[in-house]
Amino acid sequence: MGGSRREAALAALTFVALALLPLAAPAYYLQFGAKVLLVGLAAMALNLVVGFGGLVSLCHAAFYGLAGYTLALVSPRYEAASLFWTLPLAVGASAVAALLIGALSLRTRGVYFIMVTLAFGQMLFYLFADTDIAGGSDGFYIYTRPELALGGLTLVDLDKPTGFYLTALATVALATLLLLRLTRSPFGQALAAAHENERRARALGFPVYRIRLAAFTVSGALAGLAGYFASVQFGYVAPQMLGWHFSATILVMVVLGGLGSVTGPLVGAAAFLGLEEVLKAALPDHWALALGTVILLVVLLLPGGVRQLADAALGPLSRERPPGKPLAAAEGATGA
């Protein structure tokens, strides 16, 4: 557990350092930092089912975008809605969608699961792109950001870059704590056990389908949480938020950051988006080719993701589980 404690301690120090960023950084960097945090949260949500559950989903952008559309549809046009009821509503909509899609998709395996999740994601994409539900392919504006107020007192002004950045940081910190607790609980051990050896897990009596469905639902809810605040930040929702291209992008961030860590995908998102900004400025006509080349080199040279660099410098922050270890832990947790 020493490596796990060090990973948690390093994450805590990192969040403290990020909380101090508004003291020195101008508004542009705060806005970019908030974007990285929210996209990183979407990648962390996906990693729960990919890295820990072994299920490659291509529909998580649908949960991300659905929360944004929910906010856009329920927000008054010229007055601020309350974050206290729009946030649970939007996240709840994503969670219900994840529950329904997961209930059907998880009856398949391997490439069939990938294709079914892709199909469901595209169904939601075309629902908003080809209809007039919320602006069609042109998207829909959120003219007034939700307010975080209690009894007429504004707790945080989301219109200001500092207030929004700190809100995004606090959201990601709470989500990180949830994921750390979840993945190290008996539930997380059982999820990892099913990933390592599904047949043996079933033979021991683990309800593999229900465990995976619960993980998929939690993952969809967290993706919706990220999508809600992303829509608040930009004041705009569009069908592209639900498309498979974004699902593939956050999947790349998961791989880039490292599958074996809760916070790895957040690092992967920072590396991906930071590199994208640099290459767009340095190579405006060929930045995509350069970005693809760098990602390919990282995957080939660092199979554990950029987190492998931290492991090399500081020692293993989170030990990879040898085959059978999660299952043994789950057996002990359940008394099997």
Buried (B, 14 or more C-beta within 10 A) or exposed (E): EEBBEBBBEBBEEBBEEBBEBBEEBEEEBBBBBBBBBBBBBBBBBBBBBBBBBBBBBBBBBBBBBBBBBBBBBBBEEEEBBEBEEBBEBBBBBBBBBBBEBBEEBBEEEEEEBBEBBBBBBBEBBBBBBEEEEBBBEEBBBBEBBBBBBEEEEEBBBBBEBBBBBBBBBBBBBEBBBBBBEBBBEEBBBBBBBBBBBBEEBEEBEBEBBEBBBBBBBBBBBBBBBBBBBBBBBBEBBBBBBBBBEBBEBBBBBBBBBBBBBBBBBBBBBBBBBEBBEEBBEEEEEEBEEBBEEBBEEBEEEBEBBBBBBBBEEEEBBBBEBEEEBBBBBBBEBBEE
